[in-house]
Amino acid sequence: MAPFKAKSFRNVLAAEGIETLFCSDPWQQKVVEAILDIKNEKARYRQAEITDSLSEAAAHLIRRGAQGIVAGCTEIPLALTQKEVFVPYFDSLRILARSAIRRAGREPV
């Protein structure tokens, strides 16, 4: 599942002394399937099942020692939010949008 193990996040976090964990292959496959279902008009699973699958994958990472979850794929925040994750949760697209607004000289709301 290499396409979903983006080095850009890993490199930036490593420069700050933060180790990056990824789901093991069976869990990574569940994440990929959830992302594809979010994109698909004829999803195999209902929204609640997709959220459960992503939540379980996050829990897998937390059990392995993750102290935060980065939603690095733009589809993930459509099904997973902070309320399903019991460590800090970072929506990369939201962070990027807020940064762009600040760069434009405004303060995001």
Protein Blocks (a to p, Z undefined) as FASTA:
>chain_A
ZZmmcfklmmmmmmnopacddddfklmmmmmmmmmmmmpmbafbdfklmmmmmmmmmmmm
mmnopabdcdfbfklmmmpcfklpccdcddfklmmmmmmmmmnopacZZ
